[in-house]
């Protein structure tokens, strides 16, 4: 799942500052990386102002940084490399509420490749891919309930915990789930089951519980009965 939804929002919103937007537009229009001095001269800014906004854009991932000796010389006496900026190759996508359609497309594509290679059904391949992805996410999740809630929030699910059950207010695959309900909800279920497996949360179970206004998956305690759709690869 998109691991950085909040940073995407932050990055895009940072361009609302007029000077920063002018600076970003200038840098992205150049055919080669530029320095702080280049930007300051081109936009008639103080060098300190240029440096401040360039660093902010780099921190947000909108600009990439490299160090180059523009003289072409190397070795002793060549001087310090110049810090240069260029547009980042990273892509940004902002959806409110948060969505993860790029992830869904990646999982679909890999599942089709797996199905062609192994001869398994595309649906089973999709479930396996989603489960593996979720397990990798879970492996980076801490062992406490707060850690689990934080991981779900980071993924955009908007979790709400009550009476031992975690309801997911937002579905990151909302539009796809409305159009291809069975396939996408099964993928989502497999992903969340994988996340719980990876996090070692044996006291938790991902189950299908479709309701208006919520994600199709609910995370229940260990008192919930098994849901056959949790099976991956079947």
PyMOL CGO cylinders between C-alpha atoms (Angstrom):
from pymol import cmd
from pymol.cgo import CYLINDER

trace = [
    CYLINDER, 0.00, 0.00, 0.00, 1.05, 3.53, -0.46, 0.3, 1, 1, 1, 1, 1, 1,
    CYLINDER, 1.05, 3.53, -0.46, 3.46, 3.93, 2.43, 0.3, 1, 1, 1, 1, 1, 1,
    CYLINDER, 3.46, 3.93, 2.43, 3.59, 7.69, 2.25, 0.3, 1, 1, 1, 1, 1, 1,
    CYLINDER, 3.59, 7.69, 2.25, 0.09, 9.09, 1.73, 0.3, 1, 1, 1, 1, 1, 1,
    CYLINDER, 0.09, 9.09, 1.73, 0.55, 11.84, 4.29, 0.3, 1, 1, 1, 1, 1, 1,
    CYLINDER, 0.55, 11.84, 4.29, 3.90, 12.93, 2.83, 0.3, 1, 1, 1, 1, 1, 1,
    CYLINDER, 3.90, 12.93, 2.83, 2.29, 13.20, -0.60, 0.3, 1, 1, 1, 1, 1, 1,
    CYLINDER, 2.29, 13.20, -0.60, -0.31, 15.58, 0.81, 0.3, 1, 1, 1, 1, 1, 1,
    CYLINDER, -0.31, 15.58, 0.81, 2.40, 17.53, 2.60, 0.3, 1, 1, 1, 1, 1, 1,
    CYLINDER, 2.40, 17.53, 2.60, 4.57, 17.72, -0.53, 0.3, 1, 1, 1, 1, 1, 1,
    CYLINDER, 4.57, 17.72, -0.53, 1.80, 18.97, -2.78, 0.3, 1, 1, 1, 1, 1, 1,
    CYLINDER, 1.80, 18.97, -2.78, 0.49, 21.45, -0.20, 0.3, 1, 1, 1, 1, 1, 1,
    CYLINDER, 0.49, 21.45, -0.20, 3.99, 22.90, 0.19, 0.3, 1, 1, 1, 1, 1, 1,
    CYLINDER, 3.99, 22.90, 0.19, 3.69, 24.28, -3.34, 0.3, 1, 1, 1, 1, 1, 1,
    CYLINDER, 3.69, 24.28, -3.34, 0.89, 26.56, -2.20, 0.3, 1, 1, 1, 1, 1, 1,
    CYLINDER, 0.89, 26.56, -2.20, 3.58, 28.99, -0.97, 0.3, 1, 1, 1, 1, 1, 1,
    CYLINDER, 3.58, 28.99, -0.97, 4.02, 31.42, -3.93, 0.3, 1, 1, 1, 1, 1, 1,
    CYLINDER, 4.02, 31.42, -3.93, 7.81, 31.83, -3.81, 0.3, 1, 1, 1, 1, 1, 1,
    CYLINDER, 7.81, 31.83, -3.81, 8.33, 28.11, -3.39, 0.3, 1, 1, 1, 1, 1, 1,
    CYLINDER, 8.33, 28.11, -3.39, 6.05, 27.38, -6.34, 0.3, 1, 1, 1, 1, 1, 1,
    CYLINDER, 6.05, 27.38, -6.34, 7.98, 29.84, -8.54, 0.3, 1, 1, 1, 1, 1, 1,
    CYLINDER, 7.98, 29.84, -8.54, 11.21, 28.23, -7.49, 0.3, 1, 1, 1, 1, 1, 1,
    CYLINDER, 11.21, 28.23, -7.49, 9.96, 24.70, -8.16, 0.3, 1, 1, 1, 1, 1, 1,
    CYLINDER, 9.96, 24.70, -8.16, 8.60, 25.69, -11.58, 0.3, 1, 1, 1, 1, 1, 1,
    CYLINDER, 8.60, 25.69, -11.58, 11.98, 27.18, -12.47, 0.3, 1, 1, 1, 1, 1, 1,
    CYLINDER, 11.98, 27.18, -12.47, 13.97, 24.12, -11.40, 0.3, 1, 1, 1, 1, 1, 1,
    CYLINDER, 13.97, 24.12, -11.40, 11.71, 21.62, -13.19, 0.3, 1, 1, 1, 1, 1, 1,
    CYLINDER, 11.71, 21.62, -13.19, 11.94, 23.61, -16.42, 0.3, 1, 1, 1, 1, 1, 1,
    CYLINDER, 11.94, 23.61, -16.42, 15.74, 23.37, -16.56, 0.3, 1, 1, 1, 1, 1, 1,
    CYLINDER, 15.74, 23.37, -16.56, 17.48, 20.73, -18.66, 0.3, 1, 1, 1, 1, 1, 1,
    CYLINDER, 17.48, 20.73, -18.66, 20.29, 20.31, -16.12, 0.3, 1, 1, 1, 1, 1, 1,
    CYLINDER, 20.29, 20.31, -16.12, 20.58, 20.59, -12.32, 0.3, 1, 1, 1, 1, 1, 1,
    CYLINDER, 20.58, 20.59, -12.32, 20.88, 24.08, -10.83, 0.3, 1, 1, 1, 1, 1, 1,
    CYLINDER, 20.88, 24.08, -10.83, 22.56, 25.56, -7.78, 0.3, 1, 1, 1, 1, 1, 1,
    CYLINDER, 22.56, 25.56, -7.78, 21.27, 27.90, -5.10, 0.3, 1, 1, 1, 1, 1, 1,
    CYLINDER, 21.27, 27.90, -5.10, 23.09, 30.75, -6.79, 0.3, 1, 1, 1, 1, 1, 1,
    CYLINDER, 23.09, 30.75, -6.79, 21.53, 29.89, -10.16, 0.3, 1, 1, 1, 1, 1, 1,
    CYLINDER, 21.53, 29.89, -10.16, 18.05, 30.04, -8.67, 0.3, 1, 1, 1, 1, 1, 1,
    CYLINDER, 18.05, 30.04, -8.67, 18.71, 33.20, -6.68, 0.3, 1, 1, 1, 1, 1, 1,
    CYLINDER, 18.71, 33.20, -6.68, 19.99, 35.02, -9.76, 0.3, 1, 1, 1, 1, 1, 1,
    CYLINDER, 19.99, 35.02, -9.76, 17.25, 33.79, -12.10, 0.3, 1, 1, 1, 1, 1, 1,
    CYLINDER, 17.25, 33.79, -12.10, 14.41, 34.67, -9.73, 0.3, 1, 1, 1, 1, 1, 1,
    CYLINDER, 14.41, 34.67, -9.73, 15.99, 37.75, -8.15, 0.3, 1, 1, 1, 1, 1, 1,
    CYLINDER, 15.99, 37.75, -8.15, 15.98, 36.22, -4.68, 0.3, 1, 1, 1, 1, 1, 1,
    CYLINDER, 15.98, 36.22, -4.68, 18.38, 36.43, -1.79, 0.3, 1, 1, 1, 1, 1, 1,
    CYLINDER, 18.38, 36.43, -1.79, 20.65, 33.40, -1.72, 0.3, 1, 1, 1, 1, 1, 1,
    CYLINDER, 20.65, 33.40, -1.72, 19.42, 32.52, 1.77, 0.3, 1, 1, 1, 1, 1, 1,
    CYLINDER, 19.42, 32.52, 1.77, 15.81, 32.54, 0.53, 0.3, 1, 1, 1, 1, 1, 1,
    CYLINDER, 15.81, 32.54, 0.53, 16.75, 30.37, -2.43, 0.3, 1, 1, 1, 1, 1, 1,
    CYLINDER, 16.75, 30.37, -2.43, 18.56, 27.91, -0.17, 0.3, 1, 1, 1, 1, 1, 1,
    CYLINDER, 18.56, 27.91, -0.17, 15.68, 27.74, 2.32, 0.3, 1, 1, 1, 1, 1, 1,
    CYLINDER, 15.68, 27.74, 2.32, 13.02, 26.89, -0.26, 0.3, 1, 1, 1, 1, 1, 1,
    CYLINDER, 13.02, 26.89, -0.26, 15.25, 24.48, -2.19, 0.3, 1, 1, 1, 1, 1, 1,
    CYLINDER, 15.25, 24.48, -2.19, 15.90, 22.54, 0.99, 0.3, 1, 1, 1, 1, 1, 1,
    CYLINDER, 15.90, 22.54, 0.99, 12.21, 22.45, 1.84, 0.3, 1, 1, 1, 1, 1, 1,
    CYLINDER, 12.21, 22.45, 1.84, 11.40, 21.09, -1.62, 0.3, 1, 1, 1, 1, 1, 1,
    CYLINDER, 11.40, 21.09, -1.62, 14.15, 18.50, -1.29, 0.3, 1, 1, 1, 1, 1, 1,
    CYLINDER, 14.15, 18.50, -1.29, 12.89, 17.46, 2.16, 0.3, 1, 1, 1, 1, 1, 1,
    CYLINDER, 12.89, 17.46, 2.16, 9.42, 16.92, 0.68, 0.3, 1, 1, 1, 1, 1, 1,
    CYLINDER, 9.42, 16.92, 0.68, 10.86, 14.78, -2.11, 0.3, 1, 1, 1, 1, 1, 1,
    CYLINDER, 10.86, 14.78, -2.11, 9.88, 17.22, -4.86, 0.3, 1, 1, 1, 1, 1, 1,
    CYLINDER, 9.88, 17.22, -4.86, 13.51, 17.91, -5.75, 0.3, 1, 1, 1, 1, 1, 1,
    CYLINDER, 13.51, 17.91, -5.75, 16.50, 15.58, -5.91, 0.3, 1, 1, 1, 1, 1, 1,
    CYLINDER, 16.50, 15.58, -5.91, 19.96, 16.64, -4.77, 0.3, 1, 1, 1, 1, 1, 1,
    CYLINDER, 19.96, 16.64, -4.77, 23.35, 15.82, -6.24, 0.3, 1, 1, 1, 1, 1, 1,
    CYLINDER, 23.35, 15.82, -6.24, 26.89, 17.06, -5.67, 0.3, 1, 1, 1, 1, 1, 1,
    CYLINDER, 26.89, 17.06, -5.67, 28.99, 17.91, -8.73, 0.3, 1, 1, 1, 1, 1, 1,
    CYLINDER, 28.99, 17.91, -8.73, 32.28, 19.72, -9.37, 0.3, 1, 1, 1, 1, 1, 1,
    CYLINDER, 32.28, 19.72, -9.37, 31.22, 22.01, -12.17, 0.3, 1, 1, 1, 1, 1, 1,
    CYLINDER, 31.22, 22.01, -12.17, 34.83, 22.71, -13.15, 0.3, 1, 1, 1, 1, 1, 1,
    CYLINDER, 34.83, 22.71, -13.15, 35.26, 19.08, -14.07, 0.3, 1, 1, 1, 1, 1, 1,
    CYLINDER, 35.26, 19.08, -14.07, 38.44, 18.92, -11.99, 0.3, 1, 1, 1, 1, 1, 1,
    CYLINDER, 38.44, 18.92, -11.99, 39.06, 16.36, -9.28, 0.3, 1, 1, 1, 1, 1, 1,
    CYLINDER, 39.06, 16.36, -9.28, 41.61, 15.72, -6.57, 0.3, 1, 1, 1, 1, 1, 1,
    CYLINDER, 41.61, 15.72, -6.57, 43.37, 18.19, -4.26, 0.3, 1, 1, 1, 1, 1, 1,
    CYLINDER, 43.37, 18.19, -4.26, 42.68, 21.81, -5.06, 0.3, 1, 1, 1, 1, 1, 1,
    CYLINDER, 42.68, 21.81, -5.06, 39.57, 21.06, -7.08, 0.3, 1, 1, 1, 1, 1, 1,
    CYLINDER, 39.57, 21.06, -7.08, 37.34, 22.66, -4.45, 0.3, 1, 1, 1, 1, 1, 1,
    CYLINDER, 37.34, 22.66, -4.45, 34.16, 21.42, -2.86, 0.3, 1, 1, 1, 1, 1, 1,
    CYLINDER, 34.16, 21.42, -2.86, 31.45, 19.95, -5.09, 0.3, 1, 1, 1, 1, 1, 1,
    CYLINDER, 31.45, 19.95, -5.09, 28.47, 22.21, -5.71, 0.3, 1, 1, 1, 1, 1, 1,
    CYLINDER, 28.47, 22.21, -5.71, 25.10, 21.18, -4.31, 0.3, 1, 1, 1, 1, 1, 1,
    CYLINDER, 25.10, 21.18, -4.31, 22.70, 21.00, -7.25, 0.3, 1, 1, 1, 1, 1, 1,
    CYLINDER, 22.70, 21.00, -7.25, 18.97, 20.47, -7.49, 0.3, 1, 1, 1, 1, 1, 1,
    CYLINDER, 18.97, 20.47, -7.49, 16.75, 18.91, -10.12, 0.3, 1, 1, 1, 1, 1, 1,
    CYLINDER, 16.75, 18.91, -10.12, 13.17, 17.71, -10.29, 0.3, 1, 1, 1, 1, 1, 1,
    CYLINDER, 13.17, 17.71, -10.29, 12.70, 14.43, -8.48, 0.3, 1, 1, 1, 1, 1, 1,
    CYLINDER, 12.70, 14.43, -8.48, 11.67, 11.34, -10.44, 0.3, 1, 1, 1, 1, 1, 1,
    CYLINDER, 11.67, 11.34, -10.44, 9.21, 10.50, -7.68, 0.3, 1, 1, 1, 1, 1, 1,
    CYLINDER, 9.21, 10.50, -7.68, 5.52, 10.65, -8.57, 0.3, 1, 1, 1, 1, 1, 1,
    CYLINDER, 5.52, 10.65, -8.57, 2.95, 12.15, -6.23, 0.3, 1, 1, 1, 1, 1, 1,
    CYLINDER, 2.95, 12.15, -6.23, -0.70, 11.23, -5.97, 0.3, 1, 1, 1, 1, 1, 1,
    CYLINDER, -0.70, 11.23, -5.97, -3.15, 12.81, -3.57, 0.3, 1, 1, 1, 1, 1, 1,
    CYLINDER, -3.15, 12.81, -3.57, -6.65, 11.48, -2.92, 0.3, 1, 1, 1, 1, 1, 1,
    CYLINDER, -6.65, 11.48, -2.92, -8.87, 12.61, -0.08, 0.3, 1, 1, 1, 1, 1, 1,
    CYLINDER, -8.87, 12.61, -0.08, -9.96, 10.27, 1.42, 0.3, 1, 1, 1, 1, 1, 1,
    CYLINDER, -9.96, 10.27, 1.42, -6.78, 8.34, 0.75, 0.3, 1, 1, 1, 1, 1, 1,
    CYLINDER, -6.78, 8.34, 0.75, -6.74, 5.84, -2.09, 0.3, 1, 1, 1, 1, 1, 1,
    CYLINDER, -6.74, 5.84, -2.09, -4.17, 3.29, -3.28, 0.3, 1, 1, 1, 1, 1, 1,
    CYLINDER, -4.17, 3.29, -3.28, -5.07, 2.65, -6.91, 0.3, 1, 1, 1, 1, 1, 1,
    CYLINDER, -5.07, 2.65, -6.91, -1.43, 2.50, -8.01, 0.3, 1, 1, 1, 1, 1, 1,
    CYLINDER, -1.43, 2.50, -8.01, -0.84, -0.33, -5.55, 0.3, 1, 1, 1, 1, 1, 1,
    CYLINDER, -0.84, -0.33, -5.55, -3.91, -2.18, -6.82, 0.3, 1, 1, 1, 1, 1, 1,
    CYLINDER, -3.91, -2.18, -6.82, -2.64, -1.87, -10.39, 0.3, 1, 1, 1, 1, 1, 1,
    CYLINDER, -2.64, -1.87, -10.39, 0.77, -3.19, -9.35, 0.3, 1, 1, 1, 1, 1, 1,
    CYLINDER, 0.77, -3.19, -9.35, -0.77, -6.17, -7.56, 0.3, 1, 1, 1, 1, 1, 1,
    CYLINDER, -0.77, -6.17, -7.56, -3.04, -6.93, -10.52, 0.3, 1, 1, 1, 1, 1, 1,
    CYLINDER, -3.04, -6.93, -10.52, -0.15, -6.78, -12.99, 0.3, 1, 1, 1, 1, 1, 1,
    CYLINDER, -0.15, -6.78, -12.99, 2.09, -9.03, -10.90, 0.3, 1, 1, 1, 1, 1, 1,
    CYLINDER, 2.09, -9.03, -10.90, -0.75, -11.48, -10.34, 0.3, 1, 1, 1, 1, 1, 1,
    CYLINDER, -0.75, -11.48, -10.34, -1.35, -11.78, -14.09, 0.3, 1, 1, 1, 1, 1, 1,
    CYLINDER, -1.35, -11.78, -14.09, 2.36, -12.44, -14.64, 0.3, 1, 1, 1, 1, 1, 1,
    CYLINDER, 2.36, -12.44, -14.64, 2.32, -15.06, -11.87, 0.3, 1, 1, 1, 1, 1, 1,
    CYLINDER, 2.32, -15.06, -11.87, -0.78, -16.73, -13.32, 0.3, 1, 1, 1, 1, 1, 1,
    CYLINDER, -0.78, -16.73, -13.32, 0.79, -16.95, -16.78, 0.3, 1, 1, 1, 1, 1, 1,
    CYLINDER, 0.79, -16.95, -16.78, 3.98, -18.40, -15.35, 0.3, 1, 1, 1, 1, 1, 1,
    CYLINDER, 3.98, -18.40, -15.35, 2.51, -20.89, -12.90, 0.3, 1, 1, 1, 1, 1, 1,
    CYLINDER, 2.51, -20.89, -12.90, -0.85, -21.74, -14.48, 0.3, 1, 1, 1, 1, 1, 1,
    CYLINDER, -0.85, -21.74, -14.48, -2.75, -20.85, -11.32, 0.3, 1, 1, 1, 1, 1, 1,
    CYLINDER, -2.75, -20.85, -11.32, -5.91, -18.76, -11.51, 0.3, 1, 1, 1, 1, 1, 1,
    CYLINDER, -5.91, -18.76, -11.51, -5.48, -14.97, -11.67, 0.3, 1, 1, 1, 1, 1, 1,
    CYLINDER, -5.48, -14.97, -11.67, -7.70, -14.59, -8.59, 0.3, 1, 1, 1, 1, 1, 1,
    CYLINDER, -7.70, -14.59, -8.59, -5.56, -16.99, -6.55, 0.3, 1, 1, 1, 1, 1, 1,
    CYLINDER, -5.56, -16.99, -6.55, -2.40, -15.29, -7.76, 0.3, 1, 1, 1, 1, 1, 1,
    CYLINDER, -2.40, -15.29, -7.76, -3.82, -11.90, -6.76, 0.3, 1, 1, 1, 1, 1, 1,
    CYLINDER, -3.82, -11.90, -6.76, -4.64, -13.18, -3.29, 0.3, 1, 1, 1, 1, 1, 1,
    CYLINDER, -4.64, -13.18, -3.29, -1.14, -14.54, -2.85, 0.3, 1, 1, 1, 1, 1, 1,
    CYLINDER, -1.14, -14.54, -2.85, 0.49, -11.32, -4.04, 0.3, 1, 1, 1, 1, 1, 1,
    CYLINDER, 0.49, -11.32, -4.04, -1.72, -9.21, -1.76, 0.3, 1, 1, 1, 1, 1, 1,
    CYLINDER, -1.72, -9.21, -1.76, -1.01, -11.47, 1.22, 0.3, 1, 1, 1, 1, 1, 1,
    CYLINDER, -1.01, -11.47, 1.22, 2.75, -11.29, 0.62, 0.3, 1, 1, 1, 1, 1, 1,
    CYLINDER, 2.75, -11.29, 0.62, 2.60, -7.50, 0.35, 0.3, 1, 1, 1, 1, 1, 1,
    CYLINDER, 2.60, -7.50, 0.35, 0.61, -7.24, 3.57, 0.3, 1, 1, 1, 1, 1, 1,
    CYLINDER, 0.61, -7.24, 3.57, 2.99, -9.59, 5.35, 0.3, 1, 1, 1, 1, 1, 1,
    CYLINDER, 2.99, -9.59, 5.35, 5.93, -7.36, 4.40, 0.3, 1, 1, 1, 1, 1, 1,
    CYLINDER, 5.93, -7.36, 4.40, 4.05, -4.39, 5.83, 0.3, 1, 1, 1, 1, 1, 1,
    CYLINDER, 4.05, -4.39, 5.83, 3.31, -6.30, 9.00, 0.3, 1, 1, 1, 1, 1, 1,
    CYLINDER, 3.31, -6.30, 9.00, 6.94, -7.26, 9.45, 0.3, 1, 1, 1, 1, 1, 1,
    CYLINDER, 6.94, -7.26, 9.45, 7.70, -3.56, 9.94, 0.3, 1, 1, 1, 1, 1, 1,
    CYLINDER, 7.70, -3.56, 9.94, 4.87, -3.13, 12.45, 0.3, 1, 1, 1, 1, 1, 1,
    CYLINDER, 4.87, -3.13, 12.45, 5.45, -3.16, 16.19, 0.3, 1, 1, 1, 1, 1, 1,
    CYLINDER, 5.45, -3.16, 16.19, 3.89, -5.66, 18.57, 0.3, 1, 1, 1, 1, 1, 1,
    CYLINDER, 3.89, -5.66, 18.57, 1.38, -3.47, 20.41, 0.3, 1, 1, 1, 1, 1, 1,
    CYLINDER, 1.38, -3.47, 20.41, -2.21, -2.61, 19.58, 0.3, 1, 1, 1, 1, 1, 1,
    CYLINDER, -2.21, -2.61, 19.58, -1.20, 1.01, 19.14, 0.3, 1, 1, 1, 1, 1, 1,
    CYLINDER, -1.20, 1.01, 19.14, 1.41, -0.10, 16.60, 0.3, 1, 1, 1, 1, 1, 1,
    CYLINDER, 1.41, -0.10, 16.60, -1.25, -1.97, 14.63, 0.3, 1, 1, 1, 1, 1, 1,
    CYLINDER, -1.25, -1.97, 14.63, -3.59, 1.03, 14.67, 0.3, 1, 1, 1, 1, 1, 1,
    CYLINDER, -3.59, 1.03, 14.67, -0.74, 3.27, 13.53, 0.3, 1, 1, 1, 1, 1, 1,
    CYLINDER, -0.74, 3.27, 13.53, 0.10, 0.92, 10.63, 0.3, 1, 1, 1, 1, 1, 1,
    CYLINDER, 0.10, 0.92, 10.63, -3.53, 0.87, 9.49, 0.3, 1, 1, 1, 1, 1, 1,
    CYLINDER, -3.53, 0.87, 9.49, -3.69, 4.66, 9.72, 0.3, 1, 1, 1, 1, 1, 1,
    CYLINDER, -3.69, 4.66, 9.72, -0.53, 4.98, 7.65, 0.3, 1, 1, 1, 1, 1, 1,
    CYLINDER, -0.53, 4.98, 7.65, -2.11, 2.76, 5.00, 0.3, 1, 1, 1, 1, 1, 1,
    CYLINDER, -2.11, 2.76, 5.00, -5.16, 5.03, 4.86, 0.3, 1, 1, 1, 1, 1, 1,
    CYLINDER, -5.16, 5.03, 4.86, -7.75, 2.72, 6.42, 0.3, 1, 1, 1, 1, 1, 1,
    CYLINDER, -7.75, 2.72, 6.42, -8.86, 5.20, 9.14, 0.3, 1, 1, 1, 1, 1, 1,
    CYLINDER, -8.86, 5.20, 9.14, -9.19, 2.52, 11.85, 0.3, 1, 1, 1, 1, 1, 1,
    CYLINDER, -9.19, 2.52, 11.85, -11.64, 2.88, 14.73, 0.3, 1, 1, 1, 1, 1, 1,
    CYLINDER, -11.64, 2.88, 14.73, -11.20, 0.49, 17.66, 0.3, 1, 1, 1, 1, 1, 1,
    CYLINDER, -11.20, 0.49, 17.66, -14.19, -0.40, 19.83, 0.3, 1, 1, 1, 1, 1, 1,
    CYLINDER, -14.19, -0.40, 19.83, -14.99, -3.40, 22.06, 0.3, 1, 1, 1, 1, 1, 1,
    CYLINDER, -14.99, -3.40, 22.06, -12.10, -5.45, 20.71, 0.3, 1, 1, 1, 1, 1, 1,
    CYLINDER, -12.10, -5.45, 20.71, -12.98, -4.86, 17.07, 0.3, 1, 1, 1, 1, 1, 1,
    CYLINDER, -12.98, -4.86, 17.07, -11.23, -2.56, 14.61, 0.3, 1, 1, 1, 1, 1, 1,
    CYLINDER, -11.23, -2.56, 14.61, -13.57, -1.05, 12.03, 0.3, 1, 1, 1, 1, 1, 1,
    CYLINDER, -13.57, -1.05, 12.03, -11.96, 0.47, 8.94, 0.3, 1, 1, 1, 1, 1, 1,
    CYLINDER, -11.96, 0.47, 8.94, -13.79, 3.64, 7.96, 0.3, 1, 1, 1, 1, 1, 1,
    CYLINDER, -13.79, 3.64, 7.96, -11.97, 4.20, 4.66, 0.3, 1, 1, 1, 1, 1, 1,
    CYLINDER, -11.97, 4.20, 4.66, -11.32, 1.78, 1.81, 0.3, 1, 1, 1, 1, 1, 1,
    CYLINDER, -11.32, 1.78, 1.81, -8.13, 2.63, -0.13, 0.3, 1, 1, 1, 1, 1, 1,
    CYLINDER, -8.13, 2.63, -0.13, -9.59, 0.79, -3.14, 0.3, 1, 1, 1, 1, 1, 1,
    CYLINDER, -9.59, 0.79, -3.14, -13.05, 2.37, -2.96, 0.3, 1, 1, 1, 1, 1, 1,
    CYLINDER, -13.05, 2.37, -2.96, -13.91, 2.93, -6.63, 0.3, 1, 1, 1, 1, 1, 1,
    CYLINDER, -13.91, 2.93, -6.63, -12.44, -0.39, -7.75, 0.3, 1, 1, 1, 1, 1, 1,
    CYLINDER, -12.44, -0.39, -7.75, -14.27, -2.19, -4.95, 0.3, 1, 1, 1, 1, 1, 1,
    CYLINDER, -14.27, -2.19, -4.95, -17.59, -0.74, -6.12, 0.3, 1, 1, 1, 1, 1, 1,
    CYLINDER, -17.59, -0.74, -6.12, -17.02, -1.91, -9.69, 0.3, 1, 1, 1, 1, 1, 1,
    CYLINDER, -17.02, -1.91, -9.69, -15.30, -5.25, -9.03, 0.3, 1, 1, 1, 1, 1, 1,
    CYLINDER, -15.30, -5.25, -9.03, -16.49, -6.03, -5.53, 0.3, 1, 1, 1, 1, 1, 1,
    CYLINDER, -16.49, -6.03, -5.53, -15.69, -9.73, -5.12, 0.3, 1, 1, 1, 1, 1, 1,
    CYLINDER, -15.69, -9.73, -5.12, -12.19, -9.56, -6.56, 0.3, 1, 1, 1, 1, 1, 1,
    CYLINDER, -12.19, -9.56, -6.56, -11.07, -6.33, -4.91, 0.3, 1, 1, 1, 1, 1, 1,
    CYLINDER, -11.07, -6.33, -4.91, -12.55, -7.13, -1.50, 0.3, 1, 1, 1, 1, 1, 1,
    CYLINDER, -12.55, -7.13, -1.50, -10.87, -10.56, -1.58, 0.3, 1, 1, 1, 1, 1, 1,
    CYLINDER, -10.87, -10.56, -1.58, -7.58, -8.84, -2.44, 0.3, 1, 1, 1, 1, 1, 1,
    CYLINDER, -7.58, -8.84, -2.44, -8.06, -6.36, 0.40, 0.3, 1, 1, 1, 1, 1, 1,
    CYLINDER, -8.06, -6.36, 0.40, -8.88, -9.16, 2.81, 0.3, 1, 1, 1, 1, 1, 1,
    CYLINDER, -8.88, -9.16, 2.81, -5.76, -11.10, 1.82, 0.3, 1, 1, 1, 1, 1, 1,
    CYLINDER, -5.76, -11.10, 1.82, -3.62, -7.98, 2.21, 0.3, 1, 1, 1, 1, 1, 1,
    CYLINDER, -3.62, -7.98, 2.21, -4.88, -7.29, 5.73, 0.3, 1, 1, 1, 1, 1, 1,
    CYLINDER, -4.88, -7.29, 5.73, -4.63, -10.94, 6.72, 0.3, 1, 1, 1, 1, 1, 1,
    CYLINDER, -4.63, -10.94, 6.72, -1.03, -10.81, 5.54, 0.3, 1, 1, 1, 1, 1, 1,
    CYLINDER, -1.03, -10.81, 5.54, -0.39, -7.66, 7.56, 0.3, 1, 1, 1, 1, 1, 1,
    CYLINDER, -0.39, -7.66, 7.56, -1.68, -9.38, 10.71, 0.3, 1, 1, 1, 1, 1, 1,
    CYLINDER, -1.68, -9.38, 10.71, 0.43, -12.47, 9.96, 0.3, 1, 1, 1, 1, 1, 1,
    CYLINDER, 0.43, -12.47, 9.96, 3.54, -10.39, 9.40, 0.3, 1, 1, 1, 1, 1, 1,
    CYLINDER, 3.54, -10.39, 9.40, 2.98, -8.47, 12.62, 0.3, 1, 1, 1, 1, 1, 1,
    CYLINDER, 2.98, -8.47, 12.62, 2.47, -11.72, 14.57, 0.3, 1, 1, 1, 1, 1, 1,
    CYLINDER, 2.47, -11.72, 14.57, -1.01, -10.69, 15.64, 0.3, 1, 1, 1, 1, 1, 1,
    CYLINDER, -1.01, -10.69, 15.64, -2.47, -14.17, 16.22, 0.3, 1, 1, 1, 1, 1, 1,
    CYLINDER, -2.47, -14.17, 16.22, -5.16, -12.66, 18.43, 0.3, 1, 1, 1, 1, 1, 1,
    CYLINDER, -5.16, -12.66, 18.43, -6.56, -10.75, 15.48, 0.3, 1, 1, 1, 1, 1, 1,
    CYLINDER, -6.56, -10.75, 15.48, -8.45, -11.92, 12.40, 0.3, 1, 1, 1, 1, 1, 1,
    CYLINDER, -8.45, -11.92, 12.40, -9.36, -10.07, 9.20, 0.3, 1, 1, 1, 1, 1, 1,
    CYLINDER, -9.36, -10.07, 9.20, -12.93, -10.87, 8.16, 0.3, 1, 1, 1, 1, 1, 1,
    CYLINDER, -12.93, -10.87, 8.16, -15.28, -9.71, 5.43, 0.3, 1, 1, 1, 1, 1, 1,
    CYLINDER, -15.28, -9.71, 5.43, -17.98, -7.46, 6.88, 0.3, 1, 1, 1, 1, 1, 1,
    CYLINDER, -17.98, -7.46, 6.88, -19.29, -5.23, 4.06, 0.3, 1, 1, 1, 1, 1, 1,
    CYLINDER, -19.29, -5.23, 4.06, -21.35, -2.25, 5.28, 0.3, 1, 1, 1, 1, 1, 1,
    CYLINDER, -21.35, -2.25, 5.28, -22.18, 1.13, 3.84, 0.3, 1, 1, 1, 1, 1, 1,
    CYLINDER, -22.18, 1.13, 3.84, -19.68, 3.77, 4.89, 0.3, 1, 1, 1, 1, 1, 1,
    CYLINDER, -19.68, 3.77, 4.89, -16.92, 1.30, 5.84, 0.3, 1, 1, 1, 1, 1, 1,
    CYLINDER, -16.92, 1.30, 5.84, -14.22, -0.79, 4.24, 0.3, 1, 1, 1, 1, 1, 1,
    CYLINDER, -14.22, -0.79, 4.24, -15.40, -4.31, 3.40, 0.3, 1, 1, 1, 1, 1, 1,
    CYLINDER, -15.40, -4.31, 3.40, -12.93, -5.77, 5.91, 0.3, 1, 1, 1, 1, 1, 1,
    CYLINDER, -12.93, -5.77, 5.91, -13.17, -5.66, 9.69, 0.3, 1, 1, 1, 1, 1, 1,
    CYLINDER, -13.17, -5.66, 9.69, -10.44, -6.75, 12.10, 0.3, 1, 1, 1, 1, 1, 1,
    CYLINDER, -10.44, -6.75, 12.10, -11.88, -8.76, 14.93, 0.3, 1, 1, 1, 1, 1, 1,
    CYLINDER, -11.88, -8.76, 14.93, -10.45, -10.42, 18.04, 0.3, 1, 1, 1, 1, 1, 1,
    CYLINDER, -10.45, -10.42, 18.04, -9.77, -14.13, 18.24, 0.3, 1, 1, 1, 1, 1, 1,
    CYLINDER, -9.77, -14.13, 18.24, -13.38, -14.86, 19.19, 0.3, 1, 1, 1, 1, 1, 1,
    CYLINDER, -13.38, -14.86, 19.19, -14.44, -14.41, 15.54, 0.3, 1, 1, 1, 1, 1, 1,
    CYLINDER, -14.44, -14.41, 15.54, -14.96, -17.55, 13.51, 0.3, 1, 1, 1, 1, 1, 1,
    CYLINDER, -14.96, -17.55, 13.51, -12.78, -18.21, 10.47, 0.3, 1, 1, 1, 1, 1, 1,
    CYLINDER, -12.78, -18.21, 10.47, -13.75, -16.56, 7.24, 0.3, 1, 1, 1, 1, 1, 1,
    CYLINDER, -13.75, -16.56, 7.24, -13.20, -18.84, 4.24, 0.3, 1, 1, 1, 1, 1, 1,
    CYLINDER, -13.20, -18.84, 4.24, -12.18, -15.86, 2.09, 0.3, 1, 1, 1, 1, 1, 1,
    CYLINDER, -12.18, -15.86, 2.09, -9.06, -15.46, 4.24, 0.3, 1, 1, 1, 1, 1, 1,
    CYLINDER, -9.06, -15.46, 4.24, -7.59, -18.51, 2.51, 0.3, 1, 1, 1, 1, 1, 1,
    CYLINDER, -7.59, -18.51, 2.51, -4.92, -17.39, 0.09, 0.3, 1, 1, 1, 1, 1, 1,
    CYLINDER, -4.92, -17.39, 0.09, -4.20, -19.18, -3.15, 0.3, 1, 1, 1, 1, 1, 1,
    CYLINDER, -4.20, -19.18, -3.15, -7.37, -21.27, -3.17, 0.3, 1, 1, 1, 1, 1, 1,
]
cmd.load_cgo(trace, "trace")
